[in-house]
């Protein structure tokens, strides 16, 4: 579920910042999942990411 991924990614961002670990993928993924959760798609699975990125098949 997107809301759980958003939470986990937020925690990973915090941990990376505390340890000064480079985390380029977190910088991309955390805002994406946060926006999905804020948009009411917190219960959606990974297909919400595909749709949000416009990668879904017609």
ChimeraX attribute file (.defattr): number of C-alpha atoms within 10 A of each C-alpha:
attribute: neighborCount
match mode: 1-to-1
recipient: residues
	/A:1	15
	/A:2	24
	/A:3	20
	/A:4	15
	/A:5	18
	/A:6	22
	/A:7	15
	/A:8	14
	/A:9	19
	/A:10	19
	/A:11	13
	/A:12	15
	/A:13	20
	/A:14	12
	/A:15	12
	/A:16	14
	/A:17	12
	/A:18	9
	/A:19	8
	/A:20	9
	/A:21	10
	/A:22	11
	/A:23	12
	/A:24	9
	/A:25	9
	/A:26	15
	/A:27	13
	/A:28	10
	/A:29	17
	/A:30	19
	/A:31	14
	/A:32	17
	/A:33	27
	/A:34	20
	/A:35	17
	/A:36	19
	/A:37	20
	/A:38	13
	/A:39	9
	/A:40	11
	/A:41	17
	/A:42	19
	/A:43	13
	/A:44	14
	/A:45	14
	/A:46	12
	/A:47	13
	/A:48	18
	/A:49	18
	/A:50	12
	/A:51	11
	/A:52	13
	/A:53	10
	/A:54	10
	/A:55	10
	/A:56	11
	/A:57	6
	/A:58	4
